[in-house]
Amino acid sequence: MGKAVLLVALLALVIYALLRFWEKRKAARQPPRPHRHPQAPGSRRTIAPDDDADFLRDLERKRRRQKREQRGEPDAK
C-alpha cells in the first residue's frame, strides 16, 4: 500500500514538472502582450455626475429657474 502511494505521488510530481516545463517553453515562444487599459489615455471619461460640465451647467440653470419662480419673476426667455 505504501509503495502505491509513493508511486502515485512520484508520478504526480513528474507530470507537474513536465507541464510546468512545457508551459514555460510555450510562453517563451510567444511575444509579450502589450498591457491594455480599459480606456485609451487622454480620453475623456466622466467618473461621477459632479465631474460632468454639462450636468453641472444644467443643474445651475435649474437652480436659477427655481429661484426666479420662488421670487415670482417671469422666465428670461
N, CA, C and O atoms as a GROMACS GRO file, in nm:
protein
  308
    1MET      N    1   0.083  -0.119   0.000
    1MET     CA    2   0.000   0.000   0.000
    1MET      C    3   0.087   0.126   0.000
    1MET      O    4   0.060   0.221  -0.073
    2GLY      N    5   0.192   0.126   0.082
    2GLY     CA    6   0.281   0.241   0.093
    2GLY      C    7   0.356   0.266  -0.038
    2GLY      O    8   0.381   0.381  -0.075
    3LYS      N    9   0.392   0.158  -0.106
    3LYS     CA   10   0.463   0.172  -0.234
    3LYS      C   11   0.371   0.234  -0.339
    3LYS      O   12   0.417   0.312  -0.422
    4ALA      N   13   0.243   0.201  -0.336
    4ALA     CA   14   0.146   0.253  -0.434
    4ALA      C   15   0.128   0.404  -0.414
    4ALA      O   16   0.123   0.480  -0.511
    5VAL      N   17   0.119   0.447  -0.289
    5VAL     CA   18   0.103   0.590  -0.260
    5VAL      C   19   0.228   0.665  -0.304
    5VAL      O   20   0.218   0.773  -0.364
    6LEU      N   21   0.344   0.609  -0.276
    6LEU     CA   22   0.470   0.670  -0.318
    6LEU      C   23   0.479   0.678  -0.469
    6LEU      O   24   0.526   0.779  -0.523
    7LEU      N   25   0.436   0.575  -0.539
    7LEU     CA   26   0.439   0.572  -0.684
    7LEU      C   27   0.345   0.679  -0.743
    7LEU      O   28   0.381   0.748  -0.838
    8VAL      N   29   0.225   0.692  -0.686
    8VAL     CA   30   0.128   0.792  -0.734
    8VAL      C   31   0.182   0.932  -0.709
    8VAL      O   32   0.170   1.020  -0.795
    9ALA      N   33   0.242   0.955  -0.592
    9ALA     CA   34   0.298   1.087  -0.561
    9ALA      C   35   0.413   1.120  -0.656
    9ALA      O   36   0.424   1.234  -0.703
   10LEU      N   37   0.497   1.023  -0.684
   10LEU     CA   38   0.609   1.044  -0.775
   10LEU      C   39   0.559   1.071  -0.916
   10LEU      O   40   0.612   1.158  -0.985
   11LEU      N   41   0.458   0.997  -0.959
   11LEU     CA   42   0.400   1.017  -1.091
   11LEU      C   43   0.338   1.158  -1.102
   11LEU      O   44   0.353   1.226  -1.204
   12ALA      N   45   0.269   1.201  -0.997
   12ALA     CA   46   0.209   1.335  -0.997
   12ALA      C   47   0.318   1.443  -1.004
   12ALA      O   48   0.302   1.543  -1.074
   13LEU      N   49   0.426   1.423  -0.934
   13LEU     CA   50   0.538   1.518  -0.935
   13LEU      C   51   0.601   1.526  -1.074
   13LEU      O   52   0.633   1.636  -1.120
   14VAL      N   53   0.619   1.415  -1.139
   14VAL     CA   54   0.678   1.413  -1.273
   14VAL      C   55   0.585   1.482  -1.373
   14VAL      O   56   0.630   1.562  -1.455
   15ILE      N   57   0.456   1.453  -1.365
   15ILE     CA   58   0.359   1.516  -1.455
   15ILE      C   59   0.358   1.667  -1.431
   15ILE      O   60   0.355   1.745  -1.527
   16TYR      N   61   0.359   1.708  -1.305
   16TYR     CA   62   0.361   1.852  -1.273
   16TYR      C   63   0.485   1.919  -1.332
   16TYR      O   64   0.475   2.026  -1.393
   17ALA      N   65   0.600   1.858  -1.316
   17ALA     CA   66   0.726   1.915  -1.368
   17ALA      C   67   0.723   1.925  -1.520
   17ALA      O   68   0.766   2.025  -1.576
   18LEU      N   69   0.672   1.822  -1.586
   18LEU     CA   70   0.664   1.826  -1.732
   18LEU      C   71   0.570   1.936  -1.781
   18LEU      O   72   0.602   2.009  -1.874
   19LEU      N   73   0.455   1.947  -1.719
   19LEU     CA   74   0.360   2.051  -1.759
   19LEU      C   75   0.417   2.191  -1.735
   19LEU      O   76   0.400   2.281  -1.817
   20ARG      N   77   0.482   2.208  -1.624
   20ARG     CA   78   0.544   2.338  -1.592
   20ARG      C   79   0.650   2.374  -1.696
   20ARG      O   80   0.655   2.487  -1.745
   21PHE      N   81   0.734   2.279  -1.730
   21PHE     CA   82   0.838   2.299  -1.831
   21PHE      C   83   0.776   2.333  -1.966
   21PHE      O   84   0.822   2.424  -2.035
   22TRP      N   85   0.673   2.260  -2.004
   22TRP     CA   86   0.604   2.282  -2.132
   22TRP      C   87   0.542   2.421  -2.138
   22TRP      O   88   0.553   2.488  -2.241
   23GLU      N   89   0.478   2.466  -2.030
   23GLU     CA   90   0.416   2.600  -2.026
   23GLU      C   91   0.522   2.710  -2.038
   23GLU      O   92   0.500   2.810  -2.107
   24LYS      N   93   0.635   2.693  -1.972
   24LYS     CA   94   0.742   2.793  -1.981
   24LYS      C   95   0.797   2.804  -2.122
   24LYS      O   96   0.822   2.915  -2.170
   25ARG      N   97   0.815   2.691  -2.190
   25ARG     CA   98   0.863   2.692  -2.329
   25ARG      C   99   0.761   2.760  -2.420
   25ARG      O  100   0.797   2.837  -2.508
   26LYS      N  101   0.634   2.730  -2.396
   26LYS     CA  102   0.528   2.788  -2.478
   26LYS      C  103   0.522   2.939  -2.458
   26LYS      O  104   0.504   3.014  -2.555
   27ALA      N  105   0.538   2.985  -2.335
   27ALA     CA  106   0.534   3.128  -2.306
   27ALA      C  107   0.657   3.200  -2.363
   27ALA      O  108   0.647   3.316  -2.404
   28ALA      N  109   0.769   3.133  -2.367
   28ALA     CA  110   0.892   3.194  -2.418
   28ALA      C  111   0.884   3.215  -2.569
   28ALA      O  112   0.947   3.307  -2.621
   29ARG      N  113   0.809   3.131  -2.638
   29ARG     CA  114   0.798   3.144  -2.784
   29ARG      C  115   0.704   3.257  -2.826
   29ARG      O  116   0.720   3.314  -2.934
   30GLN      N  117   0.608   3.290  -2.742
   30GLN     CA  118   0.511   3.393  -2.778
   30GLN      C  119   0.562   3.530  -2.738
   30GLN      O  120   0.620   3.545  -2.630
   31PRO      N  121   0.542   3.632  -2.824
   31PRO     CA  122   0.583   3.768  -2.785
   31PRO      C  123   0.492   3.818  -2.672
   31PRO      O  124   0.376   3.780  -2.664
   32PRO      N  125   0.546   3.901  -2.585
   32PRO     CA  126   0.464   3.951  -2.473
   32PRO      C  127   0.350   4.039  -2.524
   32PRO      O  128   0.366   4.115  -2.620
   33ARG      N  129   0.237   4.027  -2.460
   33ARG     CA  130   0.121   4.109  -2.498
   33ARG      C  131   0.134   4.248  -2.438
   33ARG      O  132   0.176   4.262  -2.323
   34PRO      N  133   0.099   4.350  -2.514
   34PRO     CA  134   0.102   4.485  -2.454
   34PRO      C  135  -0.011   4.498  -2.353
   34PRO      O  136  -0.121   4.445  -2.372
   35HIS      N  137   0.018   4.568  -2.245
   35HIS     CA  138  -0.083   4.589  -2.141
   35HIS      C  139  -0.183   4.692  -2.190
   35HIS      O  140  -0.146   4.803  -2.228
   36ARG      N  141  -0.309   4.655  -2.191
   36ARG     CA  142  -0.413   4.746  -2.238
   36ARG      C  143  -0.495   4.796  -2.122
   36ARG      O  144  -0.536   4.720  -2.034
   37HIS      N  145  -0.518   4.925  -2.123
   37HIS     CA  146  -0.605   4.986  -2.023
   37HIS      C  147  -0.747   4.983  -2.078
   37HIS      O  148  -0.767   4.981  -2.199
   38PRO      N  149  -0.849   4.983  -1.989
   38PRO     CA  150  -0.987   4.983  -2.037
   38PRO      C  151  -1.017   5.098  -2.132
   38PRO      O  152  -1.096   5.082  -2.226
   39GLN      N  153  -0.954   5.213  -2.109
   39GLN     CA  154  -0.972   5.326  -2.199
   39GLN      C  155  -0.836   5.381  -2.237
   39GLN      O  156  -0.740   5.372  -2.161
   40ALA      N  157  -0.832   5.437  -2.354
   40ALA     CA  158  -0.706   5.494  -2.401
   40ALA      C  159  -0.669   5.615  -2.315
   40ALA      O  160  -0.757   5.690  -2.272
   41PRO      N  161  -0.541   5.634  -2.289
   41PRO     CA  162  -0.501   5.751  -2.210
   41PRO      C  163  -0.538   5.880  -2.282
   41PRO      O  164  -0.526   5.890  -2.404
   42GLY      N  165  -0.583   5.976  -2.207
   42GLY     CA  166  -0.619   6.104  -2.266
   42GLY      C  167  -0.764   6.111  -2.309
   42GLY      O  168  -0.813   6.218  -2.343
   43SER      N  169  -0.833   5.998  -2.309
   43SER     CA  170  -0.974   6.004  -2.347
   43SER      C  171  -1.055   6.059  -2.230
   43SER      O  172  -1.023   6.035  -2.113
   44ARG      N  173  -1.156   6.132  -2.263
   44ARG     CA  174  -1.237   6.196  -2.160
   44ARG      C  175  -1.338   6.095  -2.107
   44ARG      O  176  -1.409   6.031  -2.184
   45ARG      N  177  -1.342   6.081  -1.977
   45ARG     CA  178  -1.432   5.986  -1.915
   45ARG      C  179  -1.494   6.051  -1.793
   45ARG      O  180  -1.423   6.105  -1.708
   46THR      N  181  -1.625   6.047  -1.784
   46THR     CA  182  -1.695   6.102  -1.670
   46THR      C  183  -1.700   5.996  -1.561
   46THR      O  184  -1.751   5.886  -1.582
   47ILE      N  185  -1.647   6.030  -1.446
   47ILE     CA  186  -1.644   5.936  -1.336
   47ILE      C  187  -1.769   5.950  -1.250
   47ILE      O  188  -1.828   5.850  -1.209
   48ALA      N  189  -1.808   6.072  -1.224
   48ALA     CA  190  -1.925   6.097  -1.141
   48ALA      C  191  -1.999   6.216  -1.200
   48ALA      O  192  -1.940   6.294  -1.275
   49PRO      N  193  -2.128   6.233  -1.167
   49PRO     CA  194  -2.205   6.344  -1.225
   49PRO      C  195  -2.144   6.481  -1.194
   49PRO      O  196  -2.154   6.572  -1.277
   50ASP      N  197  -2.082   6.497  -1.079
   50ASP     CA  198  -2.026   6.628  -1.047
   50ASP      C  199  -1.898   6.658  -1.124
   50ASP      O  200  -1.842   6.767  -1.109
   51ASP      N  201  -1.850   6.564  -1.204
   51ASP     CA  202  -1.733   6.588  -1.291
   51ASP      C  203  -1.776   6.627  -1.432
   51ASP      O  204  -1.691   6.664  -1.513
   52ASP      N  205  -1.904   6.618  -1.462
   52ASP     CA  206  -1.955   6.644  -1.596
   52ASP      C  207  -1.997   6.792  -1.606
   52ASP      O  208  -2.089   6.835  -1.536
   53ALA      N  209  -1.930   6.868  -1.693
   53ALA     CA  210  -1.958   7.011  -1.705
   53ALA      C  211  -2.101   7.037  -1.752
   53ALA      O  212  -2.165   7.130  -1.703
   54ASP      N  213  -2.152   6.957  -1.844
   54ASP     CA  214  -2.289   6.975  -1.892
   54ASP      C  215  -2.390   6.951  -1.779
   54ASP      O  216  -2.488   7.025  -1.766
   55PHE      N  217  -2.366   6.850  -1.700
   55PHE     CA  218  -2.456   6.820  -1.588
   55PHE      C  219  -2.456   6.936  -1.488
   55PHE      O  220  -2.562   6.978  -1.442
   56LEU      N  221  -2.338   6.988  -1.456
   56LEU     CA  222  -2.329   7.098  -1.361
   56LEU      C  223  -2.395   7.224  -1.417
   56LEU      O  224  -2.462   7.296  -1.343
   57ARG      N  225  -2.378   7.251  -1.545
   57ARG     CA  226  -2.439   7.367  -1.609
   57ARG      C  227  -2.592   7.356  -1.603
   57ARG      O  228  -2.661   7.453  -1.571
   58ASP      N  229  -2.643   7.239  -1.635
   58ASP     CA  230  -2.787   7.217  -1.631
   58ASP      C  231  -2.840   7.228  -1.488
   58ASP      O  232  -2.949   7.282  -1.466
   59LEU      N  233  -2.766   7.179  -1.393
   59LEU     CA  234  -2.805   7.188  -1.253
   59LEU      C  235  -2.814   7.334  -1.210
   59LEU      O  236  -2.907   7.374  -1.139
   60GLU      N  237  -2.716   7.414  -1.252
   60GLU     CA  238  -2.717   7.557  -1.218
   60GLU      C  239  -2.835   7.627  -1.284
   60GLU      O  240  -2.898   7.713  -1.221
   61ARG      N  241  -2.868   7.595  -1.407
   61ARG     CA  242  -2.985   7.654  -1.474
   61ARG      C  243  -3.113   7.621  -1.398
   61ARG      O  244  -3.197   7.709  -1.377
   62LYS      N  245  -3.128   7.496  -1.358
   62LYS     CA  246  -3.247   7.456  -1.283
   62LYS      C  247  -3.256   7.531  -1.151
   62LYS      O  248  -3.364   7.574  -1.110
   63ARG      N  249  -3.143   7.545  -1.084
   63ARG     CA  250  -3.141   7.616  -0.956
   63ARG      C  251  -3.183   7.762  -0.973
   63ARG      O  252  -3.262   7.814  -0.895
   64ARG      N  253  -3.130   7.828  -1.078
   64ARG     CA  254  -3.166   7.969  -1.104
   64ARG      C  255  -3.314   7.981  -1.140
   64ARG      O  256  -3.382   8.073  -1.096
   65ARG      N  257  -3.364   7.886  -1.222
   65ARG     CA  258  -3.505   7.890  -1.261
   65ARG      C  259  -3.596   7.875  -1.139
   65ARG      O  260  -3.696   7.945  -1.126
   66GLN      N  261  -3.560   7.785  -1.049
   66GLN     CA  262  -3.640   7.767  -0.928
   66GLN      C  263  -3.638   7.892  -0.841
   66GLN      O  264  -3.740   7.929  -0.783
   67LYS      N  265  -3.523   7.958  -0.833
   67LYS     CA  266  -3.512   8.081  -0.755
   67LYS      C  267  -3.602   8.189  -0.814
   67LYS      O  268  -3.672   8.259  -0.740
   68ARG      N  269  -3.600   8.204  -0.948
   68ARG     CA  270  -3.684   8.304  -1.014
   68ARG      C  271  -3.831   8.276  -0.990
   68ARG      O  272  -3.909   8.367  -0.964
   69GLU      N  273  -3.869   8.147  -0.999
   69GLU     CA  274  -4.009   8.111  -0.977
   69GLU      C  275  -4.052   8.140  -0.834
   69GLU      O  276  -4.166   8.181  -0.812
   70GLN      N  277  -3.964   8.119  -0.739
   70GLN     CA  278  -3.996   8.147  -0.599
   70GLN      C  279  -4.013   8.297  -0.576
   70GLN      O  280  -4.096   8.338  -0.494
   71ARG      N  281  -3.936   8.378  -0.646
   71ARG     CA  282  -3.946   8.524  -0.631
   71ARG      C  283  -4.061   8.580  -0.715
   71ARG      O  284  -4.100   8.696  -0.698
   72GLY      N  285  -4.116   8.500  -0.805
   72GLY     CA  286  -4.228   8.543  -0.886
   72GLY      C  287  -4.187   8.616  -1.012
   72GLY      O  288  -4.269   8.684  -1.073
   73GLU      N  289  -4.063   8.604  -1.052
   73GLU     CA  290  -4.016   8.669  -1.174
   73GLU      C  291  -4.052   8.585  -1.297
   73GLU      O  292  -4.051   8.462  -1.288
   74PRO      N  293  -4.084   8.646  -1.410
   74PRO     CA  294  -4.111   8.569  -1.532
   74PRO      C  295  -3.983   8.510  -1.588
   74PRO      O  296  -3.873   8.553  -1.554
   75ASP      N  297  -3.998   8.410  -1.675
   75ASP     CA  298  -3.880   8.348  -1.740
   75ASP      C  299  -3.807   8.449  -1.827
   75ASP      O  300  -3.870   8.538  -1.883
   76ALA      N  301  -3.676   8.436  -1.838
   76ALA     CA  302  -3.595   8.530  -1.916
   76ALA      C  303  -3.605   8.501  -2.064
   76ALA      O  304  -3.554   8.580  -2.144
   77LYS      N  305  -3.666   8.395  -2.106
   77LYS     CA  306  -3.674   8.357  -2.247
   77LYS      C  307  -3.764   8.443  -2.323
   77LYS      O  308  -3.781   8.424  -2.443
   0.00000   0.00000   0.00000
